[in-house]
Amino acid sequence: MDNESPLKAIMVVTATALVCSILVTVTAVSLQPIQRAYRDLERNRHIVGVSGLLEVTDDVPDRQIVMAFQGLDARLVDLDRGVFDDDVNPDTFDARKAASDPEFGVPIPAAQDIAALGRRSRLVTVYVVEDADGLQRIIFPVYGKGMWSMLSGFLALESDLNTIAGITFHEQGETAGIGDRILAPNWQARWRGRKLYDAQDTLRFRIAKAAVDPAAPDAAFEVDGLTGATVTADAVTNLVRYWFGPHGFAKFLDNYSAAGDTR
């Protein structure tokens, strides 16, 4: 074929594009396990960070994170029944994906969908921290819609299942320098010691509109507000209230507290 032929030029361009497309696809597919492993490691770093087992800093090696994570007891909670479920493997179960599965997913009643999720899985993985003295903490996944993105993190409760031991967010896309201050360590530190429920088991926790007055009657249930990030702060309040409300972990917490365990 003549080198000056337009048809040959088109064939060369098409073949080059096809080869490049194949190479990109092969590369993307081959990198998926590595990317997934990295995401899992980052998620596990956040979980370990609120577990109380290890002080997680940037210089803590991955090996230590993996070892600490393996020391946690991953359990699936059946939210509808409020008990542990041992019929499914918690290490491979993905509650976010399961929300759209007809077998596991359930619609959230509109009146209770304050986290704007639409659906949730009836099974959710929690992480139990125990030692020789018994239960130390339970780490719960929490997520909900923020101003611009899905906010996803983990909230740890002390053994009384009411006092917050720690909070961390590992997924967010809020406004830089404003809403993304939910990632700030000094703000997250203010959650420690706050309560979810009052003596009458009413869910009282919220992010305040401003700095919390320690002498205020509601101070035990409030965290300082985020100036200029009211929508994100309200979204955090809503996702906590959903997940620890009647359609979330409330029934499980009641059962666990009453029985000492639900195994």
Backbone as CSV, one residue per row, in Angstrom:
resi,resn,N_x,N_y,N_z,CA_x,CA_y,CA_z,C_x,C_y,C_z
1,MET,0.858,-1.188,0.000,0.000,0.000,0.000,0.897,1.242,0.000
2,ASP,0.526,2.244,-0.729,1.297,3.486,-0.844,1.396,4.173,0.518
3,ASN,2.643,4.558,0.873,2.852,5.217,2.171,2.107,6.533,2.280
4,GLU,1.779,7.133,1.145,1.054,8.401,1.147,-0.458,8.201,1.175
5,SER,-0.886,6.937,1.154,-2.316,6.652,1.095,-3.025,7.052,2.390
6,PRO,-4.132,7.808,2.321,-4.911,8.161,3.520,-5.418,6.930,4.251
7,LEU,-5.732,5.882,3.503,-6.238,4.659,4.123,-5.183,4.040,5.024
8,LYS,-3.910,4.057,4.560,-2.843,3.487,5.380,-2.659,4.297,6.662
9,ALA,-2.759,5.603,6.536,-2.619,6.460,7.722,-3.708,6.157,8.746
10,ILE,-4.937,5.978,8.228,-6.048,5.657,9.126,-5.826,4.312,9.801
11,MET,-5.328,3.321,9.017,-5.081,1.983,9.564,-4.001,2.024,10.646
12,VAL,-2.941,2.827,10.414,-1.853,2.929,11.391,-2.356,3.576,12.684
13,VAL,-3.118,4.660,12.532,-3.652,5.353,13.706,-4.590,4.437,14.492
14,THR,-5.451,3.705,13.762,-6.388,2.795,14.419,-5.659,1.682,15.156
15,ALA,-4.644,1.111,14.495,-3.884,0.025,15.131,-3.149,0.527,16.369
16,THR,-2.568,1.728,16.268,-1.860,2.306,17.412,-2.804,2.550,18.582
17,ALA,-3.980,3.095,18.263,-4.973,3.356,19.307,-5.430,2.064,19.962
18,LEU,-5.603,1.009,19.148,-6.040,-0.275,19.674,-4.994,-0.868,20.612
19,VAL,-3.713,-0.807,20.182,-2.636,-1.343,21.016,-2.539,-0.568,22.327
20,CYS,-2.625,0.761,22.235,-2.556,1.591,23.444,-3.715,1.289,24.384
21,SER,-4.905,1.102,23.795,-6.080,0.794,24.595,-5.913,-0.526,25.329
22,ILE,-5.360,-1.510,24.638,-5.134,-2.823,25.254,-4.117,-2.705,26.384
23,LEU,-3.053,-1.949,26.147,-2.016,-1.787,27.165,-2.571,-1.084,28.407
24,VAL,-3.376,-0.047,28.188,-3.965,0.671,29.311,-4.893,-0.234,30.102
25,THR,-5.703,-1.018,29.383,-6.640,-1.930,30.047,-5.905,-2.992,30.857
26,VAL,-4.877,-3.575,30.243,-4.102,-4.606,30.938,-3.434,-4.025,32.182
27,THR,-2.877,-2.818,32.039,-2.219,-2.176,33.176,-3.209,-1.892,34.292
28,ALA,-4.388,-1.349,33.928,-5.405,-1.027,34.929,-5.868,-2.265,35.671
29,VAL,-6.100,-3.348,34.918,-6.557,-4.599,35.533,-5.481,-5.175,36.444
30,SER,-4.237,-5.130,35.993,-3.151,-5.711,36.794,-2.897,-4.899,38.063
31,LEU,-3.219,-3.599,38.027,-2.992,-2.758,39.200,-4.134,-2.813,40.207
32,GLN,-5.267,-3.340,39.797,-6.421,-3.357,40.693,-6.149,-4.028,42.036
33,PRO,-5.529,-5.221,42.056,-5.248,-5.839,43.367,-4.347,-4.973,44.241
34,ILE,-3.371,-4.288,43.628,-2.466,-3.420,44.396,-3.229,-2.233,44.948
35,GLN,-4.083,-1.624,44.103,-4.868,-0.475,44.549,-5.828,-0.868,45.662
36,ARG,-6.444,-2.052,45.512,-7.380,-2.532,46.525,-6.654,-2.802,47.836
37,ALA,-5.466,-3.384,47.755,-4.682,-3.664,48.964,-4.282,-2.359,49.655
38,TYR,-3.947,-1.337,48.866,-3.577,-0.050,49.452,-4.776,0.587,50.140
39,ARG,-5.952,0.545,49.496,-7.159,1.103,50.113,-7.496,0.384,51.405
40,ASP,-7.355,-0.948,51.385,-7.642,-1.732,52.591,-6.670,-1.376,53.707
41,LEU,-5.402,-1.191,53.362,-4.404,-0.844,54.373,-4.709,0.518,54.983
42,GLU,-5.090,1.482,54.139,-5.418,2.810,54.644,-6.653,2.763,55.541
43,ARG,-7.659,1.994,55.125,-8.858,1.836,55.961,-8.487,1.195,57.290
44,ASN,-7.673,0.149,57.231,-7.270,-0.546,58.457,-6.433,0.352,59.370
45,ARG,-5.657,1.238,58.785,-4.880,2.194,59.577,-5.824,3.077,60.397
46,HIS,-6.933,3.482,59.794,-7.915,4.298,60.501,-8.599,3.492,61.611
47,ILE,-8.927,2.246,61.318,-9.573,1.399,62.321,-8.652,1.191,63.515
48,VAL,-7.408,0.856,63.246,-6.442,0.646,64.329,-6.252,1.939,65.115
49,GLY,-6.336,3.077,64.425,-6.137,4.359,65.077,-7.146,4.656,66.172
50,VAL,-8.351,4.100,66.067,-9.363,4.334,67.115,-9.567,3.104,67.997
51,SER,-8.714,2.092,67.818,-8.878,0.848,68.570,-8.287,0.924,69.973
52,GLY,-7.348,1.839,70.196,-6.663,1.902,71.481,-5.516,0.914,71.594
53,LEU,-5.294,0.120,70.552,-4.230,-0.885,70.599,-2.873,-0.317,70.232
54,LEU,-2.874,0.769,69.454,-1.627,1.297,68.920,-1.815,2.776,68.609
55,GLU,-0.842,3.589,69.001,-0.877,5.000,68.619,-0.383,5.118,67.185
56,VAL,-1.272,5.457,66.289,-0.942,5.468,64.867,-0.437,6.845,64.459
57,THR,0.803,6.885,64.004,1.397,8.093,63.450,1.907,7.773,62.049
58,ASP,2.344,8.806,61.340,2.777,8.606,59.958,3.968,7.664,59.847
59,ASP,4.777,7.576,60.902,5.975,6.739,60.818,5.764,5.312,61.331
60,VAL,4.532,4.967,61.690,4.264,3.578,62.098,4.285,2.699,60.850
61,PRO,5.130,1.677,60.809,5.235,0.847,59.603,3.963,0.052,59.330
62,ASP,3.755,-0.255,58.062,2.564,-0.988,57.643,2.454,-2.330,58.365
63,ARG,3.601,-2.958,58.610,3.584,-4.275,59.259,2.927,-4.199,60.630
64,GLN,3.195,-3.129,61.377,2.591,-2.976,62.698,1.082,-2.755,62.598
65,ILE,0.683,-2.003,61.577,-0.750,-1.778,61.357,-1.440,-3.102,61.086
66,VAL,-0.848,-3.911,60.227,-1.438,-5.205,59.871,-1.543,-6.097,61.103
67,MET,-0.493,-6.134,61.909,-0.504,-6.984,63.106,-1.559,-6.521,64.102
68,ALA,-1.660,-5.211,64.290,-2.661,-4.677,65.220,-4.065,-4.952,64.711
69,PHE,-4.270,-4.799,63.413,-5.594,-5.048,62.839,-5.991,-6.506,63.006
70,GLN,-5.033,-7.392,62.851,-5.314,-8.818,63.015,-5.684,-9.157,64.453
71,GLY,-5.344,-8.283,65.386,-5.711,-8.509,66.783,-7.143,-8.120,67.104
72,LEU,-7.837,-7.507,66.139,-9.229,-7.136,66.333,-10.141,-8.297,65.969
73,ASP,-11.280,-8.345,66.609,-12.264,-9.397,66.333,-13.359,-8.813,65.441
74,ALA,-13.282,-9.099,64.138,-14.287,-8.598,63.199,-15.552,-9.440,63.321
75,ARG,-16.675,-8.776,63.553,-17.951,-9.470,63.690,-19.015,-8.767,62.839
76,LEU,-19.918,-9.557,62.306,-21.048,-8.984,61.573,-22.222,-8.803,62.521
77,VAL,-22.824,-7.632,62.471,-24.019,-7.353,63.259,-25.228,-7.363,62.340
78,ASP,-26.258,-8.093,62.730,-27.549,-8.043,62.042,-28.316,-6.876,62.660
79,LEU,-28.409,-5.775,61.933,-29.032,-4.576,62.483,-30.514,-4.768,62.777
80,ASP,-31.191,-5.551,61.957,-32.634,-5.736,62.144,-32.942,-6.536,63.401
81,ARG,-32.088,-7.521,63.706,-32.311,-8.353,64.890,-31.527,-7.859,66.102
82,GLY,-30.509,-7.045,65.860,-29.718,-6.516,66.955,-28.796,-7.524,67.596
83,VAL,-28.281,-8.474,66.802,-27.398,-9.514,67.333,-26.252,-9.744,66.350
84,PHE,-25.212,-10.425,66.827,-24.150,-10.847,65.931,-24.666,-11.919,64.981
85,ASP,-24.132,-11.944,63.772,-24.470,-12.955,62.770,-23.174,-13.644,62.358
86,ASP,-23.097,-14.950,62.593,-21.879,-15.693,62.290,-21.993,-16.543,61.031
87,ASP,-23.039,-16.333,60.237,-23.250,-17.152,59.046,-22.507,-16.632,57.823
88,VAL,-22.030,-15.397,57.882,-21.329,-14.782,56.758,-19.950,-14.359,57.229
89,ASN,-18.967,-14.446,56.334,-17.586,-14.104,56.679,-17.420,-12.577,56.725
90,PRO,-17.123,-12.007,57.883,-16.988,-10.548,57.978,-15.764,-10.010,57.252
91,ASP,-14.771,-10.869,57.004,-13.549,-10.418,56.345,-13.749,-10.157,54.857
92,THR,-14.777,-10.733,54.274,-15.016,-10.560,52.838,-16.319,-9.837,52.543
93,PHE,-17.116,-9.573,53.585,-18.416,-8.939,53.373,-18.252,-7.436,53.210
94,ASP,-18.892,-6.867,52.191,-18.836,-5.435,51.912,-20.235,-4.862,52.093
95,ALA,-20.458,-4.198,53.221,-21.793,-3.699,53.540,-22.249,-2.613,52.577
96,ARG,-21.322,-1.807,52.087,-21.702,-0.740,51.161,-22.253,-1.334,49.863
97,LYS,-21.583,-2.369,49.345,-22.075,-3.028,48.127,-23.345,-3.817,48.406
98,ALA,-23.404,-4.429,49.581,-24.551,-5.274,49.928,-25.839,-4.472,50.048
99,ALA,-25.727,-3.160,50.233,-26.923,-2.326,50.374,-27.827,-2.420,49.154
100,SER,-27.243,-2.638,47.981,-28.038,-2.747,46.750,-28.363,-4.186,46.377
101,ASP,-27.940,-5.136,47.201,-28.206,-6.558,46.968,-29.582,-6.899,47.529
102,PRO,-30.454,-7.515,46.724,-31.797,-7.856,47.215,-31.785,-8.765,48.443
103,GLU,-30.735,-9.585,48.584,-30.675,-10.512,49.718,-30.319,-9.795,51.015
104,PHE,-29.440,-8.807,50.928,-28.937,-8.162,52.142,-29.415,-6.719,52.318
105,GLY,-29.730,-6.038,51.232,-30.069,-4.630,51.319,-31.514,-4.386,51.710
106,VAL,-31.741,-3.316,52.463,-33.099,-2.922,52.854,-33.244,-1.419,52.645
107,PRO,-34.425,-0.972,52.238,-34.645,0.472,52.092,-34.742,1.130,53.461
108,ILE,-34.273,2.343,53.542,-34.358,3.105,54.790,-35.611,3.971,54.729
109,PRO,-36.510,3.854,55.699,-37.711,4.697,55.697,-37.332,6.173,55.582
110,ALA,-38.060,6.896,54.766,-37.723,8.292,54.478,-37.592,9.127,55.751
111,ALA,-38.462,8.883,56.706,-38.436,9.672,57.940,-37.170,9.422,58.761
112,GLN,-36.526,8.279,58.539,-35.322,7.940,59.299,-34.041,8.128,58.493
113,ASP,-34.187,8.467,57.212,-33.009,8.534,56.347,-32.317,9.895,56.443
114,ILE,-31.941,10.282,57.639,-31.328,11.592,57.843,-29.897,11.646,57.307
115,ALA,-29.280,10.487,57.041,-27.945,10.453,56.457,-27.996,10.390,54.936
116,ALA,-29.212,10.409,54.357,-29.415,10.424,52.899,-28.733,9.249,52.205
117,LEU,-28.970,8.044,52.722,-28.370,6.841,52.158,-29.303,6.093,51.212
118,GLY,-30.584,6.157,51.456,-31.541,5.441,50.615,-31.718,3.991,51.020
119,ARG,-30.617,3.266,51.090,-30.621,1.854,51.477,-29.410,1.581,52.361
120,ARG,-29.499,0.501,53.111,-28.351,0.005,53.869,-28.396,-1.504,53.889
121,SER,-27.278,-2.121,54.189,-27.221,-3.569,54.366,-27.759,-3.922,55.745
122,ARG,-28.429,-5.066,55.846,-28.891,-5.496,57.169,-27.734,-6.046,57.990
123,LEU,-26.618,-6.382,57.328,-25.414,-6.843,58.026,-24.317,-5.798,57.898
124,VAL,-23.649,-5.510,59.002,-22.578,-4.515,59.007,-21.433,-5.042,59.879
125,THR,-20.204,-4.865,59.407,-19.036,-5.344,60.145,-18.608,-4.342,61.214
126,VAL,-18.462,-4.832,62.439,-17.894,-4.034,63.525,-16.634,-4.734,64.004
127,TYR,-15.831,-4.016,64.787,-14.561,-4.567,65.266,-14.540,-4.485,66.786
128,VAL,-14.412,-5.642,67.413,-14.468,-5.748,68.867,-13.049,-5.817,69.428
129,VAL,-12.788,-4.986,70.429,-11.482,-4.970,71.097,-11.673,-5.532,72.499
130,GLU,-11.015,-6.643,72.766,-11.124,-7.298,74.076,-9.741,-7.611,74.623
131,ASP,-9.651,-7.704,75.926,-8.441,-8.200,76.565,-8.850,-9.147,77.686
132,ALA,-7.929,-9.464,78.581,-8.223,-10.422,79.648,-9.347,-9.949,80.558
133,ASP,-9.570,-8.652,80.604,-10.625,-8.106,81.467,-11.973,-8.008,80.763
134,GLY,-12.000,-8.384,79.485,-13.267,-8.345,78.747,-13.293,-7.256,77.689
135,LEU,-14.481,-6.774,77.380,-14.667,-5.783,76.328,-13.979,-4.465,76.675
136,GLN,-13.245,-3.926,75.712,-12.610,-2.620,75.863,-13.278,-1.572,74.968
137,ARG,-13.475,-1.917,73.720,-14.102,-1.003,72.774,-14.810,-1.803,71.679
138,ILE,-15.752,-1.145,71.016,-16.290,-1.647,69.763,-16.206,-0.513,68.751
139,ILE,-15.735,-0.846,67.554,-15.543,0.139,66.489,-16.638,-0.049,65.447
140,PHE,-17.389,1.016,65.193,-18.543,0.959,64.298,-18.288,1.787,63.039
141,PRO,-18.624,1.250,61.860,-18.547,2.071,60.650,-19.706,3.053,60.621
142,VAL,-19.433,4.269,60.168,-20.480,5.282,60.025,-20.267,5.994,58.694
143,TYR,-21.331,6.237,57.986,-21.196,6.987,56.737,-22.522,7.636,56.372
144,GLY,-22.417,8.682,55.573,-23.598,9.423,55.149,-23.197,10.536,54.207
145,LYS,-24.183,11.166,53.608,-23.926,12.197,52.611,-23.515,13.505,53.278
146,GLY,-22.393,14.086,52.799,-21.950,15.385,53.257,-22.474,16.471,52.336
147,MET,-21.770,17.585,52.289,-22.187,18.673,51.400,-21.931,18.321,49.949
148,TRP,-20.726,17.775,49.680,-20.348,17.453,48.304,-20.043,15.978,48.095
149,SER,-19.947,15.211,49.148,-19.396,13.862,49.012,-19.984,12.925,50.056
150,MET,-19.633,11.658,49.910,-19.969,10.679,50.933,-18.902,10.748,52.023
151,LEU,-19.341,10.912,53.252,-18.432,10.909,54.400,-18.446,9.504,54.992
152,SER,-17.286,8.938,55.188,-17.209,7.573,55.698,-16.094,7.475,56.727
153,GLY,-16.407,6.858,57.866,-15.403,6.730,58.907,-15.732,5.641,59.903
154,PHE,-15.070,5.704,61.048,-15.272,4.723,62.108,-15.359,5.452,63.432
155,LEU,-16.338,5.066,64.238,-16.525,5.636,65.566,-16.378,4.520,66.591
156,ALA,-15.474,4.718,67.555,-15.237,3.708,68.590,-15.919,4.116,69.878
157,LEU,-16.582,3.155,70.505,-17.214,3.373,71.800,-16.467,2.601,72.878
158,GLU,-16.392,3.208,74.063,-15.804,2.521,75.208,-16.722,1.373,75.635
159,SER,-16.289,0.615,76.622,-17.019,-0.592,77.027,-18.416,-0.313,77.568
160,ASP,-18.694,0.952,77.948,-20.056,1.264,78.392,-21.014,1.433,77.225
161,LEU,-20.466,1.378,75.980,-21.243,1.489,74.746,-22.016,2.800,74.660
162,ASN,-21.456,3.823,75.257,-22.066,5.154,75.206,-21.017,6.252,75.081
163,THR,-19.861,6.050,75.686,-18.798,7.052,75.667,-17.950,6.894,74.407
164,ILE,-17.769,7.993,73.696,-16.982,7.950,72.455,-15.490,7.878,72.795
165,ALA,-14.832,6.855,72.232,-13.395,6.682,72.439,-12.595,7.338,71.324
166,GLY,-13.203,7.473,70.140,-12.487,8.080,69.026,-13.333,8.100,67.775
167,ILE,-12.958,8.980,66.862,-13.624,9.092,65.567,-12.548,9.275,64.504
168,THR,-12.772,8.747,63.328,-11.869,8.964,62.204,-12.677,8.909,60.924
169,PHE,-12.282,9.718,59.956,-12.911,9.698,58.631,-11.851,9.327,57.608
170,HIS,-12.129,8.295,56.815,-11.166,7.845,55.820,-11.635,8.123,54.398
171,GLU,-12.831,8.680,54.259,-13.356,8.984,52.932,-14.164,10.271,53.023
172,GLN,-13.799,11.269,52.234,-14.533,12.527,52.199,-14.040,13.345,51.005
173,GLY,-14.887,14.233,50.556,-14.518,15.121,49.456,-15.119,16.489,49.679
174,GLU,-15.051,16.962,50.923,-15.644,18.245,51.271,-14.719,19.403,50.877
175,THR,-15.209,20.616,51.026,-14.463,21.794,50.608,-13.127,21.893,51.342
176,ALA,-12.053,22.037,50.566,-10.712,22.111,51.148,-10.591,23.307,52.082
177,GLY,-10.043,23.066,53.258,-9.825,24.120,54.222,-11.060,24.516,55.010
178,ILE,-12.211,23.936,54.667,-13.454,24.271,55.367,-14.104,22.973,55.871
179,GLY,-14.834,22.295,54.981,-15.490,21.054,55.386,-14.521,19.935,55.690
180,ASP,-13.354,19.941,55.010,-12.411,18.839,55.246,-11.699,18.951,56.588
181,ARG,-12.076,19.949,57.403,-11.514,20.035,58.758,-12.031,18.916,59.664
182,ILE,-12.979,18.129,59.163,-13.386,16.944,59.923,-12.223,15.957,60.049
183,LEU,-11.177,16.148,59.234,-9.996,15.287,59.304,-8.979,15.780,60.328
184,ALA,-9.160,16.997,60.839,-8.159,17.588,61.732,-8.053,16.806,63.036
185,PRO,-6.858,16.356,63.407,-6.688,15.580,64.649,-7.172,16.313,65.893
186,ASN,-6.948,17.643,65.946,-7.355,18.363,67.157,-8.873,18.439,67.283
187,TRP,-9.576,18.477,66.154,-11.044,18.474,66.213,-11.552,17.082,66.564
188,GLN,-10.989,16.057,65.951,-11.397,14.687,66.259,-11.124,14.354,67.727
189,ALA,-10.062,14.938,68.297,-9.733,14.672,69.701,-10.834,15.173,70.635
190,ARG,-11.596,16.171,70.201,-12.658,16.727,71.043,-13.856,15.782,71.171
191,TRP,-13.897,14.760,70.351,-14.965,13.767,70.460,-14.769,12.854,71.667
192,ARG,-13.539,12.657,72.059,-13.254,11.677,73.114,-13.930,12.065,74.416
193,GLY,-14.614,11.108,74.995,-15.311,11.354,76.252,-16.731,11.861,76.089
194,ARG,-17.121,12.259,74.876,-18.493,12.703,74.662,-19.430,11.492,74.704
195,LYS,-20.679,11.738,75.058,-21.683,10.683,75.170,-22.644,10.732,73.989
196,LEU,-23.178,9.550,73.622,-24.210,9.490,72.593,-25.600,9.677,73.195
197,TYR,-25.861,8.968,74.304,-27.202,8.910,74.896,-27.194,9.493,76.310
198,ASP,-28.357,10.036,76.695,-28.490,10.509,78.072,-29.021,9.384,78.964
199,ALA,-29.325,9.689,80.208,-29.760,8.669,81.170,-31.086,8.033,80.789
200,GLN,-31.843,8.695,79.948,-33.134,8.143,79.491,-33.000,7.433,78.137
201,ASP,-31.755,7.174,77.710,-31.456,6.521,76.438,-31.901,7.333,75.226
202,THR,-32.008,8.622,75.378,-32.299,9.494,74.248,-30.994,9.861,73.559
203,LEU,-30.953,9.715,72.230,-29.748,10.024,71.466,-29.591,11.546,71.403
204,ARG,-28.558,12.068,72.045,-28.407,13.520,72.193,-27.200,14.075,71.427
205,PHE,-26.331,13.227,70.937,-25.084,13.706,70.336,-25.341,14.638,69.153
206,ARG,-24.487,15.679,69.043,-24.536,16.552,67.872,-23.263,17.384,67.788
207,ILE,-23.000,17.889,66.582,-21.955,18.884,66.400,-22.605,20.238,66.648
208,ALA,-22.055,20.997,67.566,-22.644,22.284,67.938,-22.435,23.311,66.825
209,LYS,-23.113,24.432,66.939,-22.974,25.508,65.951,-21.740,26.359,66.212
210,ALA,-21.205,26.291,67.413,-20.028,27.083,67.782,-19.224,26.293,68.802
211,ALA,-18.313,26.956,69.486,-17.539,26.285,70.533,-18.470,25.890,71.677
212,VAL,-18.237,24.732,72.252,-19.092,24.208,73.310,-18.674,24.812,74.655
213,ASP,-19.660,25.314,75.360,-19.429,25.816,76.719,-19.387,24.612,77.661
214,PRO,-18.252,24.336,78.297,-18.154,23.159,79.171,-19.194,23.137,80.286
215,ALA,-19.714,24.312,80.654,-20.695,24.377,81.738,-22.132,24.215,81.242
216,ALA,-22.315,24.143,79.936,-23.667,24.034,79.383,-24.253,22.659,79.675
217,PRO,-25.581,22.562,79.842,-26.220,21.278,80.167,-25.972,20.189,79.126
218,ASP,-25.827,20.589,77.844,-25.651,19.605,76.771,-24.188,19.360,76.409
219,ALA,-23.260,19.920,77.163,-21.843,19.851,76.801,-21.337,18.417,76.662
220,ALA,-21.865,17.515,77.459,-21.398,16.120,77.422,-21.734,15.429,76.112
221,PHE,-22.690,16.006,75.348,-23.160,15.369,74.125,-22.758,16.141,72.865
222,GLU,-21.944,17.185,73.031,-21.651,18.064,71.905,-20.156,18.184,71.625
223,VAL,-19.855,18.384,70.336,-18.492,18.649,69.881,-18.491,20.034,69.235
224,ASP,-17.399,20.766,69.400,-17.300,22.113,68.834,-17.665,22.138,67.352
225,GLY,-18.384,23.200,66.964,-18.763,23.361,65.569,-17.572,23.710,64.691
226,LEU,-17.809,23.667,63.364,-16.784,24.000,62.382,-17.214,25.286,61.686
227,THR,-16.570,26.387,62.028,-16.940,27.683,61.470,-16.875,27.660,59.942
228,GLY,-17.971,28.063,59.301,-18.015,28.106,57.846,-18.344,26.782,57.201
229,ALA,-18.496,25.735,57.987,-18.766,24.401,57.430,-20.022,23.809,58.069
230,THR,-21.054,24.629,58.187,-22.274,24.201,58.874,-22.913,22.991,58.209
231,VAL,-22.940,22.977,56.860,-23.589,21.862,56.152,-22.858,20.555,56.433
232,THR,-21.536,20.584,56.360,-20.754,19.377,56.646,-20.926,18.953,58.092
233,ALA,-20.891,19.915,59.006,-21.050,19.599,60.433,-22.416,18.980,60.706
234,ASP,-23.460,19.544,60.094,-24.804,18.977,60.267,-24.871,17.567,59.680
235,ALA,-24.165,17.342,58.569,-24.143,16.013,57.959,-23.491,15.000,58.881
236,VAL,-22.439,15.418,59.588,-21.782,14.526,60.545,-22.741,14.192,61.690
237,THR,-23.442,15.205,62.188,-24.455,14.955,63.220,-25.468,13.937,62.728
238,ASN,-25.952,14.121,61.505,-26.994,13.249,60.970,-26.513,11.819,60.765
239,LEU,-25.279,11.655,60.287,-24.821,10.278,60.057,-24.607,9.556,61.381
240,VAL,-24.134,10.269,62.407,-23.988,9.634,63.720,-25.365,9.278,64.284
241,ARG,-26.304,10.202,64.159,-27.639,9.945,64.698,-28.361,8.844,63.929
242,TYR,-28.096,8.739,62.643,-28.723,7.620,61.914,-28.144,6.293,62.393
243,TRP,-26.811,6.188,62.371,-26.201,4.891,62.659,-26.367,4.446,64.104
244,PHE,-26.602,5.377,65.006,-26.830,4.982,66.395,-28.285,5.207,66.806
245,GLY,-29.130,5.348,65.797,-30.561,5.461,66.023,-31.266,4.130,65.854
246,PRO,-32.598,4.127,65.825,-33.380,2.886,65.801,-33.216,2.058,64.532
247,HIS,-32.814,2.673,63.416,-32.607,1.909,62.188,-31.148,1.500,62.014
248,GLY,-30.315,1.916,62.981,-28.907,1.572,62.937,-28.532,0.595,64.034
249,PHE,-27.580,0.984,64.886,-27.039,0.073,65.895,-27.774,0.089,67.229
250,ALA,-28.819,0.895,67.373,-29.462,1.053,68.686,-29.949,-0.274,69.262
251,LYS,-30.591,-1.079,68.447,-31.110,-2.358,68.953,-29.961,-3.273,69.390
252,PHE,-28.899,-3.299,68.615,-27.734,-4.107,68.970,-27.137,-3.633,70.294
253,LEU,-26.984,-2.317,70.462,-26.413,-1.779,71.700,-27.291,-2.117,72.895
254,ASP,-28.603,-2.042,72.720,-29.515,-2.408,73.808,-29.341,-3.867,74.197
255,ASN,-29.287,-4.739,73.196,-29.159,-6.174,73.462,-27.811,-6.494,74.101
256,TYR,-26.762,-5.883,73.576,-25.424,-6.167,74.100,-25.317,-5.691,75.556
257,SER,-25.841,-4.493,75.817,-25.774,-3.948,77.176,-26.592,-4.790,78.156
258,ALA,-27.733,-5.301,77.682,-28.601,-6.083,78.560,-28.023,-7.445,78.872
259,ALA,-27.371,-8.056,77.867,-26.885,-9.423,78.038,-25.384,-9.495,78.335
260,GLY,-24.699,-8.385,78.141,-23.247,-8.422,78.300,-22.568,-8.904,77.046
261,ASP,-23.286,-9.572,76.190,-22.826,-10.082,74.906,-24.050,-10.632,74.207
262,THR,-23.985,-10.791,72.893,-25.122,-11.352,72.150,-24.724,-12.579,71.353
263,ARG,-23.645,-13.230,71.766,-23.209,-14.409,71.016,-24.129,-15.581,71.313
